[in-house]
Amino acid sequence: MGRYSSTKKFTNNLEYYEYLRGKRKLKIANHYATPILKNPTVEERTRLITDNHIWVLGDRYYKLADKYYGDSSFWWVIAWYNATPVEADLSLGDMIEIPISLNAVLDVLNLDY
């Protein structure tokens, strides 16, 4: 089951996007609503087991997700948990926490995968 399986989907046939649809040979464009993720409460955080990681040269969220979860597409879990949406928000030597159990995090977010 994919990340967007429970996300609202809508069709965009606005004239504004006509040029792009024509360029891509599409009659319509389907879009997914942006999911709203809540921050974990203190109680939820205490139930999640994390590993501390010191940010070093060459680190990337997708590499850490691949190492911890076996799937680089879950990079956003690490970014979300640390409230640092992009790697540019981190400096060398910063400590981040990586939730060990992906399923536990997805349960906190009420997401199905």
VOPAGU-2260 file (C-alpha; in pm, 1 decimal, decimal comma):
REM VOPAGU-2260
SITE   aa  ch    i         X         Y         Z
SITE  MET   A    0       0,0       0,0       0,0
SITE  GLY   A    1     144,3     337,1    -100,5
SITE  ARG   A    2     190,2     660,5      87,2
SITE  TYR   A    3    -101,0     823,6     -95,7
SITE  SER   A    4    -352,3     538,7     -71,1
SITE  SER   A    5    -562,6     717,3     190,9
SITE  THR   A    6    -497,8    1071,4      62,4
SITE  LYS   A    7    -772,6    1265,9    -109,9
SITE  LYS   A    8    -721,1    1287,2    -484,6
SITE  PHE   A    9    -866,0    1556,4    -706,3
SITE  THR   A   10    -867,0    1635,0   -1076,8
SITE  ASN   A   11    -715,7    1958,7   -1194,7
SITE  ASN   A   12    -846,1    2076,1   -1528,9
SITE  LEU   A   13    -795,7    2448,7   -1469,1
SITE  GLU   A   14    -709,0    2660,0   -1769,8
SITE  TYR   A   15    -400,6    2783,8   -1582,9
SITE  TYR   A   16    -237,6    2439,8   -1627,7
SITE  GLU   A   17    -344,1    2392,2   -1988,7
SITE  TYR   A   18       6,3    2460,1   -2120,3
SITE  LEU   A   19     162,3    2193,9   -1895,9
SITE  ARG   A   20    -106,2    1938,4   -1975,3
SITE  GLY   A   21     -53,4    2001,5   -2346,9
SITE  LYS   A   22     322,2    1968,7   -2312,8
SITE  ARG   A   23     277,1    1635,1   -2134,6
SITE  LYS   A   24      -6,7    1525,5   -2364,6
SITE  LEU   A   25    -256,8    1504,6   -2078,1
SITE  LYS   A   26    -624,4    1598,8   -2082,6
SITE  ILE   A   27    -640,7    1629,0   -1704,2
SITE  ALA   A   28    -397,1    1626,0   -1414,0
SITE  ASN   A   29    -461,2    1438,4   -1092,0
SITE  HIS   A   30    -332,5    1589,5    -769,9
SITE  TYR   A   31    -314,4    1461,2    -415,8
SITE  ALA   A   32    -411,2    1673,8    -119,4
SITE  THR   A   33    -124,7    1763,3     107,6
SITE  PRO   A   34    -141,9    1545,1     418,3
SITE  ILE   A   35    -136,1    1732,2     747,1
SITE  LEU   A   36     101,4    1561,5     986,6
SITE  LYS   A   37      72,1    1626,9    1356,0
SITE  ASN   A   38     371,0    1656,2    1582,1
SITE  PRO   A   39     404,3    1370,0    1828,8
SITE  THR   A   40     301,8    1446,6    2184,4
SITE  VAL   A   41     546,4    1400,6    2469,9
SITE  GLU   A   42     366,8    1076,7    2561,1
SITE  GLU   A   43     392,8     947,6    2202,0
SITE  ARG   A   44     762,2    1037,5    2190,7
SITE  THR   A   45     829,4     841,7    2509,2
SITE  ARG   A   46     679,3     531,8    2346,2
SITE  LEU   A   47     906,5     558,9    2041,7
SITE  ILE   A   48    1254,3     411,7    2066,3
SITE  THR   A   49    1509,7     627,9    1889,3
SITE  ASP   A   50    1874,0     616,8    1797,5
SITE  ASN   A   51    2090,8     927,8    1826,9
SITE  HIS   A   52    2284,2    1024,0    1516,8
SITE  ILE   A   53    2549,0    1294,1    1486,3
SITE  TRP   A   54    2518,7    1469,6    1148,4
SITE  VAL   A   55    2842,9    1430,0     950,9
SITE  LEU   A   56    2964,0    1531,5     608,3
SITE  GLY   A   57    2783,5    1328,5     342,2
SITE  ASP   A   58    2477,0    1247,4     553,2
SITE  ARG   A   59    2142,9    1255,7     375,0
SITE  TYR   A   60    1796,7    1173,2     503,4
SITE  TYR   A   61    1743,0     920,1     226,8
SITE  LYS   A   62    2066,7     739,2     315,3
SITE  LEU   A   63    1969,8     719,6     682,3
SITE  ALA   A   64    1619,7     597,7     591,8
SITE  ASP   A   65    1771,6     325,4     376,3
SITE  LYS   A   66    2005,0     223,5     658,9
SITE  TYR   A   67    1737,1     217,5     931,9
SITE  TYR   A   68    1423,7     121,2     738,0
SITE  GLY   A   69    1561,7     -51,5     429,7
SITE  ASP   A   70    1371,7     197,8     212,9
SITE  SER   A   71    1505,3     542,3     123,0
SITE  SER   A   72    1155,3     672,1      43,0
SITE  PHE   A   73    1090,8     706,1     417,2
SITE  TRP   A   74    1342,9     991,1     446,6
SITE  TRP   A   75    1056,0    1222,0     540,2
SITE  VAL   A   76     998,2    1031,4     868,2
SITE  ILE   A   77    1340,6    1136,5     996,1
SITE  ALA   A   78    1292,7    1494,0     874,0
SITE  TRP   A   79     945,7    1515,5    1029,9
SITE  TYR   A   80    1050,9    1364,8    1362,4
SITE  ASN   A   81    1334,9    1615,7    1398,0
SITE  ALA   A   82    1130,3    1911,1    1267,4
SITE  THR   A   83    1397,5    1979,3    1007,4
SITE  PRO   A   84    1226,4    1955,8     669,0
SITE  VAL   A   85    1545,0    1988,1     465,0
SITE  GLU   A   86    1903,3    1884,0     524,5
SITE  ALA   A   87    2015,5    2245,1     486,7
SITE  ASP   A   88    1858,4    2304,3     829,8
SITE  LEU   A   89    2127,5    2083,0     985,5
SITE  SER   A   90    2490,8    2164,3    1056,2
SITE  LEU   A   91    2784,9    1930,3    1098,1
SITE  GLY   A   92    2784,0    1797,4    1453,4
SITE  ASP   A   93    2409,0    1840,3    1509,4
SITE  MET   A   94    2244,9    1548,9    1685,8
SITE  ILE   A   95    1922,0    1412,3    1542,4
SITE  GLU   A   96    1702,2    1129,2    1662,0
SITE  ILE   A   97    1595,7     849,3    1433,2
SITE  PRO   A   98    1289,1     649,0    1533,6
SITE  ILE   A   99    1387,1     282,4    1515,2
SITE  SER   A  100    1043,8     132,2    1449,3
SITE  LEU   A  101     892,9     266,7    1130,2
SITE  ASN   A  102     562,1      95,6    1207,8
SITE  ALA   A  103     541,7     269,4    1546,1
SITE  VAL   A  104     592,5     609,6    1383,0
SITE  LEU   A  105     331,0     538,7    1117,9
SITE  ASP   A  106      89,1     433,6    1393,8
SITE  VAL   A  107     147,3     767,2    1570,9
SITE  LEU   A  108      66,8     944,6    1244,0
SITE  ASN   A  109    -231,9     717,5    1172,4
SITE  LEU   A  110     -88,9     633,5     829,7
SITE  ASP   A  111    -131,2     300,2     652,5
SITE  TYR   A  112     155,7     155,0     452,2
